[in-house]
């Protein structure tokens, strides 16, 4: 009798399944390949971030622009810890029901890093913290106030969660008067239930953006869409109209890149000409500024977008 073949370990079977699934995915085009991070300014920024015990979305979300942005000594700081209480199917950040206790020294340390790096423009974002009473809004506000206290007075952009739509939390953010207030709808309406966490809601995101515009009319409001998850061009145009109805001034459009085989698959890698066409459509919809391109992310080239015209009616656009 022929002996039974030895059963492959579960880890090996999983890797084989992942390789088989990967063969069925679209091939990544050349324009999505980015340089390996390195260089003096990149290393200096990394040392400052890690030496200050700070968290950046550049690392946590595996941003493809980390080499470029850190090479220019810029970074997007991620507040409220490294653990998100929501689990969206596009995001590489760690998830759990509860995050760690907030560090009361984090606002001061972020401001110190901003001063040390000599930043003119600062982006603050965070994980979702549904386990906190105000979702972390007061911590956001405290960080903005610490940065405002610097003699250099850089511009400040915040990219915030929806705070469950809580009015008091939204008011805390508006009260510290960020230059730009961002909240991402992430995907078109149809895809939201399948791609975002069940506690996210497309209409709530639009309502949050509209409320920020009402509470802080001097601030520019901003949102972002990931593309390549199976949306149609008509759905993207519909989302443009929804965002403009909510008073959103700035929109960014980028290619979704799958962080791992556990995340939602890429349906399509959009060609560069499609991004250019959508950029023109967004400009026609009335956005003050548009950033569109495969590697564009919410905070990518944020300072350039704002300082080159998004703070004035009629703004501009860029494809990158």
Residue pairs with C-beta under 8 A, 6 or more apart in sequence:
8 16
18 261
21 261
21 265
22 261
25 258
25 265
25 266
26 266
26 267
26 268
26 269
27 269
28 269
29 269
29 271
29 294
31 272
31 294
32 64
32 255
32 257
32 269
32 294
32 295
34 64
34 65
34 67
34 68
34 295
35 67
35 68
36 67
37 66
37 67
37 70
37 71
38 67
39 71
41 70
41 71
41 72
41 73
42 67
42 70
42 71
44 73
45 70
45 71
45 73
45 74
45 75
45 117
46 70
48 113
48 116
48 117
49 56
49 75
49 113
52 109
52 110
52 112
52 113
53 109
54 77
54 106
54 109
54 110
54 113
55 77
55 78
55 79
55 81
55 82
56 75
56 76
56 77
56 78
57 63
57 76
57 77
57 78
57 125
57 299
58 65
58 66
58 69
58 70
58 75
58 76
59 66
60 78
60 82
60 92
60 93
60 94
61 91
61 92
61 93
61 259
62 92
62 259
63 69
63 297
63 300
64 257
64 295
64 297
65 295
65 297
65 300
69 75
69 76
69 300
73 117
73 118
73 119
74 117
74 119
74 121
74 303
75 117
75 123
76 123
76 124
76 125
76 159
76 299
76 302
77 110
77 113
77 122
77 123
77 124
77 125
77 143
78 125
78 126
78 127
79 106
79 110
79 124
79 125
79 126
79 136
79 139
79 140
79 143
80 99
80 102
80 126
80 127
80 129
80 132
80 136
80 139
80 140
81 99
81 100
81 102
81 103
81 127
81 129
82 93
82 94
82 99
82 100
82 127
83 93
83 94
83 95
83 96
83 98
83 99
83 100
83 127
84 91
84 93
84 94
84 95
84 96
84 99
84 127
84 128
84 129
85 95
85 96
85 97
85 98
85 99
85 127
85 128
85 129
85 130
85 131
86 95
86 128
86 130
86 196
86 197
86 199
86 200
87 95
87 197
88 186
88 195
88 196
88 197
88 200
89 194
89 195
89 196
89 263
89 264
90 186
90 187
90 195
90 196
90 226
90 229
90 256
90 258
90 259
90 263
90 264
91 259
91 263
92 259
92 260
92 263
93 127
97 131
98 131
99 127
99 129
99 131
99 132
102 132
102 136
102 139
106 139
106 143
107 139
107 142
107 143
107 145
107 146
108 146
110 124
110 143
110 146
110 147
111 143
111 146
111 147
111 149
111 150
114 122
114 147
114 150
114 152
114 154
115 150
115 152
118 152
119 152
119 154
120 152
120 154
120 155
120 303
120 307
121 154
121 155
121 156
121 157
121 302
121 303
121 306
121 307
122 147
122 154
122 155
122 156
122 157
123 157
123 158
123 159
123 299
123 302
124 140
124 143
124 144
124 156
124 157
124 158
124 159
125 158
125 159
125 160
125 298
125 299
126 136
126 140
126 159
126 160
126 161
127 161
128 135
128 161
128 197
128 199
129 135
129 136
129 161
130 164
130 199
134 163
134 166
134 168
134 169
134 172
135 161
135 163
135 164
135 166
135 169
136 161
137 160
137 163
137 166
137 168
137 169
137 170
137 172
137 173
138 172
140 158
140 160
140 172
140 173
140 176
141 172
141 173
141 175
141 176
144 156
144 158
144 176
144 178
145 176
147 154
147 156
148 156
148 176
155 179
155 180
155 303
155 306
155 307
156 178
156 179
156 180
157 178
157 179
157 180
157 181
157 182
157 222
157 299
157 302
157 306
158 173
158 178
158 180
158 181
158 182
159 182
159 183
159 184
159 222
159 298
159 299
160 173
160 181
160 182
160 183
161 183
162 183
162 200
162 201
162 204
162 205
162 208
163 169
163 170
163 208
164 199
165 204
165 207
165 208
167 211
170 208
170 211
170 212
170 215
171 215
173 181
173 212
173 216
174 181
174 212
174 215
174 216
174 219
177 216
177 218
177 219
178 216
178 219
179 219
179 220
179 306
179 311
180 219
180 220
180 221
180 222
180 250
180 302
180 306
180 310
181 212
181 216
181 219
181 220
181 221
181 222
182 221
182 222
182 223
182 224
182 250
182 298
182 299
183 205
183 208
183 209
183 212
183 221
183 222
183 223
184 205
184 223
184 224
184 225
184 298
185 192
185 202
185 205
185 206
185 223
185 224
185 225
185 239
185 242
185 243
186 192
186 195
186 196
186 200
186 224
186 225
186 226
187 195
187 196
187 225
187 226
187 229
187 231
188 225
188 231
188 235
188 236
188 238
188 239
189 202
189 235
189 238
189 239
189 242
190 231
190 235
191 229
191 230
191 231
192 200
192 201
192 202
194 264
195 229
195 264
205 223
206 242
206 243
206 245
206 246
207 246
209 221
209 223
209 243
209 246
209 247
209 248
210 245
210 246
210 247
212 219
212 221
213 219
213 221
213 246
213 247
213 248
214 247
220 249
220 250
220 288
220 306
220 310
220 311
221 246
221 247
221 248
221 249
221 250
222 248
222 249
222 250
222 251
222 252
222 298
223 243
223 248
223 250
223 251
223 252
224 251
224 252
224 253
224 254
224 297
224 298
225 236
225 239
225 251
225 252
225 253
225 254
226 254
226 255
226 256
227 236
227 253
227 254
227 255
227 256
227 270
227 275
227 278
228 255
228 256
228 266
228 267
228 268
228 269
228 270
229 256
229 264
229 266
229 267
230 267
230 268
233 274
233 277
233 278
236 253
236 278
236 281
237 281
237 285
240 251
240 281
240 282
240 285
240 287
241 285
243 251
243 287
244 285
244 286
244 287
248 287
249 287
249 288
249 289
249 310
249 315
250 287
250 288
250 289
250 290
250 291
250 305
250 306
250 310
250 315
251 282
251 287
251 289
251 290
251 291
252 290
252 291
252 292
252 296
252 297
252 298
252 300
253 275
253 278
253 279
253 282
253 290
253 291
253 292
253 293
253 296
254 292
254 293
254 294
254 295
254 296
254 297
254 300
255 269
255 270
255 293
255 294
255 295
256 264
256 266
257 266
258 264
258 265
258 266
269 294
270 294
272 293
272 294
272 319
275 292
275 293
275 294
275 319
276 292
276 319
278 292
279 290
279 292
279 317
279 318
279 319
282 290
282 292
282 317
283 290
283 317
287 315
287 317
288 309
288 310
288 312
288 313
288 314
288 315
289 305
289 306
289 309
289 310
289 315
289 316
289 317
290 316
290 317
290 318
291 300
291 301
291 305
291 317
291 318
291 319
291 320
292 317
292 318
292 319
292 320
293 318
293 319
293 320
295 320
296 320
300 320
301 318
301 320
304 318
305 318
308 316
309 315
309 316
310 316
